[in-house]
């Protein structure tokens, strides 16, 4: 089991509101995880931080199966995609 993603102390504030507070976890290459919680709990903020769509405090690292640090390689489809109807799909 090798860590493929490590999050250390991830914190995201929006003005005076703390959406994610010092979140840490490691995900191994043979694991399955789910984020559950009520609306406003910070689930989307956490995912967007991992994807690099939000600034945050803390550290997120990604590793390939051989343990070398690498760049993010995740596919993501938002719950409510906002596509331009003129774009060919």
Secondary structure, 3 states (H helix, E strand, C coil): CCEEEEEEEEEEEECCEEEEEEEEEEEECCCCCCCCCCCCCCHHHHHHHHCCCCCCEEEEEEECCCCCEECCCCCCCCCCCCCCCCCCC
